[in-house]
């Protein structure tokens, strides 16, 4: 199965009946995270606008309020990537189980990650994604440059995030890192596919479903032979061992 076939299969599975049961949970958590971010940014903007020393005239406050409101809406679009990184960590195992049941006919399945490890991996990438997308937001008004920054940065991040989450169900952190380095170019190209998915409004809210379905299939393509029949391997006992 090549990358295009994996992407097509993942897209079909994203909207399949079993995945639809997870879709509402993913959407609810993603929207909740974005709502919290929106409320925080909105409160910060109101505090800024309420200072009469900075805006002595009502029309000034109204004009700046309009600009800030538009900026918050645009900013939320760039915050979907870090939000989806966190959501992917929370629902990885449920989604991966569905994918593995479909693509491993022999019944070989990965080992569920601990909640702590999955959250740690997702939070780590979410923080990096937040920083990168803030940079992309800073160059938002530069046509062409903003799109390049968005796609390149998120291709690198999303490719590594979803591959690592898929790989850790079968191998340890050291072997997952080795695989990421060995197949860096392939993962970047796969990350471009996820970044393109992330760039489509509304559809991008389902990025965790597509990302997991896609990267579980990519991992199967590049997994070392020893992990092919591996079912329920014993993972390291703590987070320190997984770093």
C-alpha positions in Angstrom: 0.0 0.0 0.0 1.6 3.3 -1.1 1.1 6.7 0.5 -1.8 7.8 -1.8 -3.6 4.5 -1.1 -3.0 4.9 2.6 -4.4 8.5 2.5 -7.4 7.4 0.5 -8.1 4.5 2.9 -7.7 6.7 5.9 -10.1 9.3 4.4 -12.7 6.7 3.8 -12.3 5.3 7.3 -12.5 8.8 8.9 -16.2 9.0 7.9 -17.0 5.3 8.3 -19.7 4.1 10.8 -17.2 3.0 13.5 -15.3 6.2 13.4 -18.5 8.3 13.5 -19.0 7.2 17.1 -15.6 8.7 17.9 -16.2 11.8 15.7 -18.5 13.5 18.2 -16.1 13.0 21.1 -13.2 14.4 19.0 -15.3 17.4 17.8 -16.6 18.1 21.3 -13.1 18.1 22.9 -11.5 20.1 20.0 -14.3 22.7 20.0 -14.1 22.9 23.8 -10.4 23.6 23.7 -10.9 26.3 21.0 -13.7 27.8 23.0 -11.5 28.1 26.1 -8.8 29.7 23.9 -11.4 32.1 22.3 -12.7 33.2 25.7 -9.2 33.8 27.0 -8.3 35.9 24.0 -11.6 37.8 24.1 -11.2 38.6 27.8 -7.7 39.8 27.2 -8.9 42.0 24.3 -11.7 43.5 26.4 -9.3 44.3 29.2 -7.0 46.0 26.7 -9.9 48.0 25.2 -11.3 49.1 28.5 -8.3 51.3 29.4 -9.4 54.9 28.7 -5.8 56.1 28.8 -5.1 54.1 25.6 -8.5 54.8 23.9 -9.9 58.2 25.0 -12.4 58.3 22.1 -15.2 55.7 21.5 -14.5 55.4 17.8 -10.9 54.4 18.5 -12.0 51.6 20.8 -14.6 50.5 18.2 -12.1 50.4 15.4 -9.5 48.5 17.4 -12.2 46.2 18.6 -13.1 45.3 15.0 -9.5 44.6 14.2 -8.9 42.5 17.3 -12.1 40.5 16.7 -10.9 39.7 13.2 -7.5 38.8 14.5 -9.0 36.4 17.1 -11.0 34.6 14.4 -7.9 34.3 12.2 -5.8 33.3 15.3 -8.2 30.4 16.1 -7.6 29.0 12.7 -3.9 28.7 13.4 -4.7 27.2 16.9 -6.4 24.2 15.4 -3.1 22.4 14.9 -2.0 22.5 18.6 -5.6 21.7 19.6 -5.7 18.6 17.4 -2.3 17.5 18.8 -3.8 17.4 22.3 -6.9 15.6 21.1 -4.9 13.0 19.2 -3.2 12.0 22.4 -6.5 11.6 24.3 -8.2 9.4 21.7 -5.2 7.7 20.1 -5.8 4.2 21.4 -9.5 4.0 20.6 -8.9 5.2 17.1 -5.8 3.1 16.5 -7.6 0.0 17.7 -10.2 0.5 15.0 -7.6 1.1 12.3 -5.4 -1.9 13.4 -8.4 -4.2 13.4 -9.0 -3.2 9.8 -5.4 -3.5 8.5 -4.0 -6.4 10.6 -6.0 -9.4 9.5 -3.9 -11.8 11.6 -5.1 -10.0 14.7 -1.8 -8.4 15.7 -2.5 -5.3 17.7 -0.4 -2.7 19.4 -0.3 -2.1 23.1 -2.3 0.8 24.4 -0.3 3.7 25.6 -0.7 4.9 29.2 -2.8 8.1 29.5 0.2 9.9 30.9 2.4 9.0 28.0 -0.2 9.7 25.3 -0.9 13.1 27.0 2.8 13.9 27.3 3.5 13.2 23.6 0.4 15.2 22.5 1.1 18.1 24.9 4.8 18.3 23.8 3.8 18.6 20.2 1.0 20.9 21.0 3.4 23.4 22.6 5.8 23.2 19.6 2.8 23.5 17.2 1.6 26.5 19.1 4.9 28.3 18.8 5.2 27.4 15.1 1.7 28.5 14.3 2.2 31.8 16.2 5.1 32.4 13.9 2.9 31.6 10.9 0.3 33.9 12.2 2.9 36.7 12.5 3.5 36.5 8.8 -0.2 36.2 8.0 -0.2 39.4 6.0 2.6 38.3 3.7 0.9 36.6 0.8 2.5 33.3 -0.2 5.0 33.3 2.7 2.3 32.6 5.3 1.0 29.5 3.3 4.6 28.2 2.9 5.3 28.6 6.6 2.0 27.0 7.5 2.5 23.9 5.3 6.1 23.3 5.9 5.9 23.7 9.7 2.8 21.7 10.1 4.0 19.0 7.7 7.0 18.4 9.8 5.1 18.5 13.1 2.1 16.5 12.1 4.1 13.9 10.3 6.2 13.2 13.4 3.4 13.5 15.9 1.0 11.0 14.4 3.8 8.6 13.4 5.3 8.6 16.9 1.9 8.0 18.5 1.2 5.1 16.1 4.7 3.6 16.5 4.8 3.7 20.3 2.0 1.1 20.3 4.4 -1.4 18.8 8.0 -0.3 19.7 9.8 1.7 22.3 10.8 5.3 22.1 14.3 4.7 20.9 13.2 2.5 18.0 10.4 5.0 17.1 12.9 7.8 17.0 15.2 5.7 14.8 12.3 5.0 12.4 11.4 8.7 12.3 15.0 9.6 11.4 15.3 6.8 8.8 12.1 7.8 7.1 12.2 11.6 7.6 11.5 12.5 4.0 8.6 10.1 3.8 7.1 11.4 7.0 7.5 15.0 5.8 5.6 14.1 2.6 2.9 12.3 4.7 2.8 15.3 7.0 2.1 17.5 3.9 -1.0 15.4 3.4 -2.1 16.0 7.0 -1.3 19.7 6.7 -3.5 19.9 3.6 -6.3 18.3 5.5 -5.6 20.8 8.3 -6.0 23.7 6.0 -9.6 22.9 5.0 -12.1 24.7 7.2 -14.5 22.5 9.1 -12.9 19.4 7.8 -9.8 20.2 9.8 -11.7 19.6 13.0 -11.5 15.9 12.2 -7.7 16.0 11.8 -7.1 13.6 14.7 -9.2 10.9 13.1 -7.6 11.2 9.7 -4.1 11.6 11.2 -4.3 8.4 13.2 -5.9 6.4 10.5 -3.3 7.6 8.0 -0.2 7.2 10.1 -1.1 3.7 11.5 -1.1 2.6 7.9 2.2 4.5 7.2 3.8 2.8 10.2 2.8 -0.6 8.9 4.6 0.2 5.6 7.9 1.0 7.3 7.7 -1.1 10.5 10.7 -3.5 11.0 9.8 -7.1 10.3 10.0 -8.0 14.0 7.1 -5.7 14.8 4.7 -7.1 12.1 3.5 -10.1 14.2 4.0 -8.3 17.5 0.8 -8.3 19.6 0.6 -6.5 22.9 4.4 -5.9 23.5 5.4 -5.0 26.9 6.1 -1.2 27.0 8.6 0.6 29.2 7.3 1.1 32.7 7.4 4.8 33.1 7.6 8.0 31.1 11.3 8.5 31.8 12.0 5.2 29.9 10.0 6.4 27.0 11.9 9.7 26.5 
